[in-house]
Amino acid sequence: MADTTFVFVHGSGSNSFAWAPMQRELAYRGHRSLAVDLPGHGFGATFPAAYQAPQDLAALAAAPSAMAGIGPAHNVAHVLDAVRRVREHGPVVLVGHSRGGLTLTGVGNAAPCLVDRLVYISAWCCVDDTPAGYQASPENASSALAGVGGLLAANPAEIGALRLNWRTADPALLATLREAVLADGTDDEFHGFLNTLEPDESLDAGEERAQAETWGRIPRTYVRLTADRSIPIALQDRFIAEADKLTPDNLFDVRSLDASHAAVLVRPAETADLLASLI
């Protein structure tokens, strides 16, 4: 595994830039990594002029989105292409954070022979239910994300995407968002994280579930974030339990970090140590 490459898949509204601190820490430890931009993200993202300051909220609600029509199949195909190219040079550890876990599962279902380990960092890992079902479950009831609906900046049905205004000046909304994603961070870390995010995300999260005969063959690690208020620890544990029941001969290697949802991105040294230990 000396030539292993970590391939990183970002979460909702994010991009490859969010992984830069993690890649730096891994480089210090002598490890190779690649962070992908899912379709419609990174420099392919939509940033309407109305999103800039001073904001024009009416124009922001009406501006077209490059994310319209992009769904989980596009994400899986994009990451599969990256993994195929990287695997020409050695083993691949595929790492996903948050919504990025949905793409990890899709890749594992499609091509288990290309991935040497899957790593879910407080990430969605659907087994017995769909993302919508898990969101409505008792295990997700304590998620602080339930209080940030005011970030929605457009009618998803009209623009074909989820558009969130991360540049809102509403202090109450920002306080709730901080509690959800980075309660253990500083003001500067929180604002820095927000400024890596993109307003538009795919409307279709997909309904793909882990398949025992494909995804279930891949060694896998779940990194529980015990201070996560976005994906509550109860939901993370449900993902683990259902996956282990699906493939009792290939259980999750479970690790835990006392960190919030975004802390692993803005303060990644401990997570980088954990990842490095996997190879």
C-alpha positions in Angstrom: 0.0 0.0 0.0 3.0 2.3 -0.1 1.8 3.9 -3.4 -1.7 4.5 -2.1 -3.5 7.6 -3.2 -6.3 9.1 -1.2 -9.2 10.3 -3.4 -11.5 12.8 -1.6 -15.1 13.5 -2.4 -16.7 16.6 -1.0 -20.1 17.2 0.6 -23.1 19.3 -0.3 -22.3 22.9 -1.5 -18.6 22.2 -1.3 -15.7 21.5 -3.7 -12.2 20.2 -3.9 -10.8 23.4 -2.2 -12.3 22.3 1.1 -9.8 19.4 1.2 -6.7 21.5 0.8 -5.8 21.6 4.5 -6.2 17.8 4.6 -4.1 17.3 1.5 -1.4 19.5 3.1 -1.3 17.4 6.3 -1.1 14.2 4.3 1.7 15.6 2.1 3.6 16.4 5.3 3.2 12.7 6.2 4.4 11.6 2.7 1.1 10.6 1.2 -0.4 11.3 -2.2 -4.0 12.6 -2.6 -6.4 13.9 -5.1 -9.5 15.9 -4.4 -12.2 15.9 -7.0 -14.8 18.5 -7.9 -18.1 16.8 -8.6 -20.0 18.0 -11.7 -21.2 21.6 -11.4 -18.7 22.4 -8.6 -15.3 24.1 -8.2 -14.7 26.3 -11.2 -17.7 24.8 -12.8 -20.0 26.1 -10.1 -22.7 28.8 -10.5 -22.0 32.1 -8.8 -24.7 34.5 -9.9 -23.7 38.2 -9.9 -26.6 38.7 -7.5 -24.8 36.5 -5.0 -22.1 39.1 -4.5 -22.4 42.1 -2.2 -24.6 44.0 -2.2 -26.9 41.1 -2.8 -29.9 41.2 -5.0 -32.1 38.5 -3.5 -34.8 38.8 -6.1 -32.3 38.3 -8.9 -30.6 35.5 -7.0 -33.9 33.6 -6.7 -34.3 33.7 -10.5 -30.8 33.2 -11.9 -30.4 29.9 -13.8 -28.2 27.1 -12.2 -25.5 25.0 -13.8 -26.6 22.2 -11.4 -30.0 21.8 -13.1 -30.2 18.2 -14.5 -27.1 17.0 -12.7 -27.8 13.9 -10.5 -26.1 11.1 -8.6 -25.3 9.1 -11.8 -23.1 12.1 -13.0 -21.3 12.2 -9.7 -20.6 8.5 -9.7 -19.4 8.5 -13.3 -17.1 11.4 -12.6 -15.5 9.8 -9.6 -15.2 6.5 -11.3 -13.1 8.2 -14.1 -10.8 9.8 -11.5 -10.4 6.5 -9.6 -9.6 4.5 -12.7 -6.9 7.0 -13.7 -5.4 7.2 -10.2 -5.4 3.4 -9.8 -3.0 3.0 -12.7 -0.4 4.1 -10.1 -1.4 2.1 -7.1 -4.1 1.4 -4.5 -6.9 3.8 -3.9 -8.6 4.8 -0.6 -11.8 6.7 -1.5 -12.8 9.2 1.2 -16.1 11.0 1.4 -17.5 13.6 3.8 -21.2 14.3 4.5 -23.2 14.0 1.2 -20.1 12.8 -0.5 -20.9 9.4 1.1 -23.7 8.9 -1.4 -21.2 9.0 -4.2 -18.8 6.6 -2.4 -21.6 4.1 -2.2 -22.5 4.5 -5.8 -18.8 4.0 -6.8 -18.6 0.9 -4.6 -21.7 -0.6 -6.1 -20.4 0.0 -9.6 -16.8 -1.0 -9.5 -15.6 -2.6 -6.2 -12.4 -3.8 -8.0 -11.2 -0.3 -8.3 -11.3 0.7 -4.6 -9.1 -0.7 -1.9 -10.9 1.0 1.0 -13.9 3.2 1.5 -13.7 5.8 4.2 -16.9 7.6 5.3 -16.3 10.7 7.5 -19.6 11.5 9.1 -21.0 10.7 5.7 -24.3 9.3 4.3 -24.2 5.6 3.9 -27.7 4.4 2.9 -28.5 0.8 3.4 -32.1 0.2 4.5 -33.6 3.6 3.5 -33.2 6.5 1.2 -31.7 9.9 2.1 -35.2 11.3 2.5 -36.2 8.5 4.8 -33.1 8.9 7.0 -33.7 12.7 7.2 -37.2 12.0 8.5 -36.0 9.4 11.0 -35.8 9.7 14.8 -32.0 9.3 14.6 -31.9 12.6 12.7 -34.3 14.5 14.8 -31.6 16.4 16.7 -29.9 17.7 13.6 -29.4 21.5 13.9 -29.8 21.7 10.1 -33.5 21.7 10.7 -33.1 25.4 11.7 -31.3 26.7 8.7 -34.2 26.6 6.2 -33.9 30.3 5.9 -30.8 29.9 3.8 -32.9 28.7 0.9 -32.6 31.5 -1.7 -34.7 30.2 -4.6 -37.5 27.8 -5.4 -35.8 24.5 -6.2 -38.5 23.5 -8.7 -38.0 26.7 -10.7 -34.2 26.6 -11.0 -33.8 22.8 -10.8 -31.3 23.0 -7.9 -30.9 23.7 -4.3 -29.7 27.3 -3.8 -28.5 28.4 -0.4 -27.3 31.9 0.5 -24.2 31.2 2.6 -23.5 35.0 2.5 -26.6 35.9 4.5 -26.2 38.6 7.1 -28.9 37.3 9.4 -27.2 36.9 12.7 -29.7 34.4 14.1 -29.4 32.2 11.0 -25.6 32.3 11.1 -25.6 31.4 14.8 -27.8 28.3 14.0 -25.6 27.4 11.1 -22.5 27.6 13.2 -24.0 25.4 15.8 -24.8 22.9 13.0 -21.4 22.7 11.3 -18.6 24.2 13.5 -19.7 24.8 17.1 -16.2 23.9 18.2 -14.5 26.4 15.9 -13.5 30.1 16.0 -15.3 32.9 14.3 -12.6 33.1 11.7 -12.7 29.3 11.0 -16.5 29.4 10.6 -16.4 32.4 8.2 -13.5 30.8 6.3 -15.4 27.6 5.9 -18.5 29.4 4.7 -16.4 31.2 2.1 -15.4 27.8 0.6 -19.0 26.9 0.0 -21.0 27.3 -3.3 -24.6 28.4 -3.4 -26.0 25.7 -5.7 -26.3 21.9 -5.2 -27.9 19.1 -7.1 -31.6 18.7 -6.3 -31.5 14.9 -6.7 -29.6 13.1 -3.9 -30.5 9.7 -5.4 -31.8 6.6 -3.8 -28.9 4.2 -4.2 -28.3 1.8 -1.4 -25.2 -0.2 -0.5 -25.2 -3.6 -2.3 -23.8 -6.6 -0.4 -22.4 -8.3 -3.5 -20.4 -5.3 -4.7 -20.0 -2.5 -2.2 -20.0 -5.0 0.6 -16.8 -6.6 -0.7 -14.7 -3.5 -0.1 -12.9 -2.9 3.2 -14.4 0.1 4.8 -13.9 2.6 7.7 -16.5 4.9 9.3 -15.1 8.0 11.1 -17.7 9.0 13.7 -17.7 12.7 14.6 -19.1 12.7 18.1 -19.7 16.4 18.2 -21.5 16.6 14.9 -24.7 18.5 15.0 -25.4 18.2 11.2 -25.4 14.4 11.0 -26.2 13.4 14.6 -24.1 10.6 16.1 -27.3 8.5 16.4 -27.7 8.6 12.6 -24.0 7.9 12.0 -24.4 4.8 14.3 -27.5 3.7 12.4 -25.5 3.8 9.1 -22.8 1.7 10.7 -25.2 -0.9 12.2 -27.2 -1.3 9.0 -24.1 -1.8 6.9 -22.6 -4.3 9.4 -25.9 -6.3 9.3 -25.8 -6.3 5.5 -22.3 -7.7 5.4 -21.5 -9.4 8.7 -18.3 -10.9 7.4 -17.0 -7.4 6.4 -17.7 -5.0 9.2 -16.9 -1.3 9.4 -13.6 -0.4 11.0 -15.1 2.3 13.3 -13.0 5.2 14.5 -14.2 8.3 16.5 -13.1 11.9 16.7 -14.5 14.5 19.1 -15.1 17.0 16.4 -18.0 18.9 14.7 -19.1 18.4 11.1 -16.6 20.8 9.5 -13.8 20.7 12.1 -12.1 17.8 10.2 -11.8 20.1 7.2 -10.5 23.3 8.9 -8.4 21.5 11.5 -7.4 18.3 9.8 -4.2 17.1 11.5 -5.9 14.5 13.7 -8.0 13.2 10.8 -4.9 13.0 8.6 -3.2 10.9 11.3 -6.2 8.6 11.3 -6.2 8.3 7.5 -2.5 7.7 7.4 -2.8 4.8 9.9 -5.2 3.0 7.5 -2.3 2.2 5.1 
